[in-house]
């Protein structure tokens, strides 16, 4: 069962766009999400290569994403808002 962790800071909309549309002949652009588990004070970084982005609504600020962790290539998905730079990751 997947565990949900909160994104407390993440990439800009421009960085999301580059990660998805950048030329794939180069190594994929890595995005970093600063995350926090539940009510814990410590934060940690997750590095992700994005393979899919879906706009959730007309605001063009809320996104569902899929990709893989850069270290293990394990699949990852989540939801992220570019205006607040917050969301969640399912790991």
C-alpha positions as CSV (number, residue, x, y, z in Angstrom):
1,X,0.0,0.0,0.0
2,X,1.3,3.4,-0.9
3,X,2.2,6.0,1.7
4,X,1.3,9.6,1.2
5,X,3.8,12.3,2.2
6,X,3.2,16.0,2.0
7,X,5.1,18.2,-0.4
8,X,6.0,21.4,1.4
9,X,8.0,23.0,-1.4
10,X,8.5,22.0,-5.0
11,X,9.4,23.1,-8.5
12,X,7.9,26.1,-10.4
13,X,5.5,25.7,-13.3
14,X,8.4,26.5,-15.7
15,X,10.5,23.7,-14.2
16,X,7.6,21.2,-14.6
17,X,7.3,22.2,-18.2
18,X,11.0,21.7,-18.9
19,X,11.0,18.4,-17.1
20,X,8.3,17.1,-19.4
21,X,9.2,18.7,-22.7
22,X,12.9,18.9,-22.6
23,X,14.8,17.0,-25.3
24,X,15.0,13.4,-24.3
25,X,18.3,12.8,-25.9
26,X,19.9,14.4,-22.8
27,X,19.5,12.9,-19.4
28,X,16.0,13.7,-18.0
29,X,15.7,16.8,-15.9
30,X,15.5,15.9,-12.2
31,X,12.9,17.7,-10.1
32,X,13.2,18.0,-6.3
33,X,10.3,18.0,-3.9
34,X,10.8,18.9,-0.3
35,X,8.5,16.6,1.7
36,X,7.4,16.0,5.2
37,X,5.7,13.0,6.8
38,X,2.5,13.8,8.7
39,X,3.2,16.0,11.7
40,X,7.0,15.5,11.8
41,X,9.1,18.6,11.8
42,X,12.0,17.1,9.7
43,X,11.8,17.5,5.9
44,X,13.6,15.5,3.2
45,X,14.2,15.8,-0.5
46,X,12.7,13.5,-3.1
47,X,14.3,13.6,-6.6
48,X,11.9,12.6,-9.4
49,X,12.0,12.3,-13.2
50,X,8.6,13.3,-14.5
51,X,7.1,11.2,-17.3
52,X,3.5,12.4,-17.3
53,X,1.6,15.6,-16.2
54,X,-2.1,16.1,-16.2
55,X,-3.8,19.4,-15.6
56,X,-6.5,19.0,-12.9
57,X,-8.6,22.1,-13.5
58,X,-8.8,25.3,-15.5
59,X,-6.5,27.2,-13.2
60,X,-3.5,25.5,-14.8
61,X,-1.9,25.5,-11.3
62,X,-3.0,22.1,-10.1
63,X,-1.3,19.0,-11.6
64,X,-1.2,15.3,-11.2
65,X,2.2,13.8,-12.1
66,X,3.8,10.4,-12.6
67,X,7.4,9.5,-12.9
68,X,10.1,7.6,-11.2
69,X,12.6,8.2,-8.4
70,X,16.0,9.0,-9.8
71,X,17.8,6.7,-7.4
72,X,15.8,3.5,-7.7
73,X,13.7,4.1,-10.9
74,X,10.7,3.0,-8.8
75,X,7.4,4.5,-10.0
76,X,6.0,7.5,-8.1
77,X,2.8,9.6,-8.5
78,X,1.3,12.6,-6.8
79,X,-0.5,15.9,-7.0
80,X,1.1,19.3,-6.9
81,X,0.0,23.0,-7.1
82,X,2.4,25.4,-8.7
83,X,0.9,28.5,-7.1
84,X,1.4,27.2,-3.5
85,X,4.2,24.7,-4.4
86,X,2.4,22.2,-2.1
87,X,0.8,18.8,-2.7
88,X,1.5,15.1,-2.0
89,X,3.5,12.2,-3.2
90,X,2.5,8.6,-3.0
91,X,5.5,6.4,-2.2
